Amino acid sequence: MDKPTILYEDNHVIVAVKPQNLLTQGDDTGDENLLDQIKEYVKETYNKPGEAYIGLVHRMDRPVGGLLAFARTSKAAARLSEQVKLHELNRQYVAVVEGETPDQFTYVDYLAKDPEKNMVTVIPSYLKLQGKEAILHGRTVAHRDGLSLVAIQLETGRAHQIRVQMQHAGFPLWGDHRYGNGKGKEQIALWGMRLSFDHPISKEHMLFIAPVPEEKPWLYFERELKGLETIWPQIKPAAIQEA
């Protein structure tokens, strides 16, 4: 089993970088996943008997890479989960999408998932009771050759949310084989670059940043990505665009 890339750990929290195409947690495929990797890492590193407790606080789609927080105790898991519920655990993504996005945007949609097909669709607002509300805010960093580099902040955390909402708005993610025009061996251009939360025990505010992979299409925006940190504070709710 591969060793996880861990940016931070203490007795209560672990922050790790999930590689692209690695499951967050196990599923019916039986493929390797980050949760089991971290459990094995803790067991070996700290010589713990039996299975190590690791609380899953939030998730990320299999093809997407980036930052994830895990809890090492049930108390930490409960407190971090509460931050997720109150939108105090901030997950900020960077993406390359097709088309020219607005300078700022907020999308509010209602999403319904087909478990058998593992597909999510946007449904009309009058059917909202059959789905879940999904809200994201974004800011355009740059346009180039029919593509846009965008910084995205989630207000809700739904399955496939960014991929589905951006596609529905007319801006499918580059390399998205499920909801976009991805083909071949292209990797989806969506990365969980920034993660912030209050430590569940000390209450210290913590901020983590993970650079994007050095590959296409990120290389098209290499200069803009270096200055991306100044963009995040500028992401504010824009005029709401709702289906």
Secondary structure as UniProt FT lines:
FT   STRAND          5..9
FT   STRAND          13..18
FT   TURN            20..21
FT   TURN            28..29
FT   HELIX           34..45
FT   TURN            46..47
FT   STRAND          55..56
FT   TURN            62..63
FT   STRAND          65..71
FT   HELIX           74..85
FT   TURN            86..87
FT   STRAND          90..98
FT   STRAND          104..114
FT   TURN            115..118
FT   STRAND          119..123
FT   HELIX           125..130
FT   STRAND          132..144
FT   TURN            145..146
FT   STRAND          147..154
FT   TURN            159..160
FT   HELIX           161..168
FT   TURN            169..170
FT   TURN            174..175
FT   TURN            177..179
FT   TURN            184..185
FT   STRAND          190..198
FT   TURN            200..202
FT   STRAND          205..209
FT   TURN            216..217
FT   HELIX           218..221
FT   HELIX           222..226
FT   HELIX           228..230
FT   HELIX           232..234
FT   STRAND          240..242
//
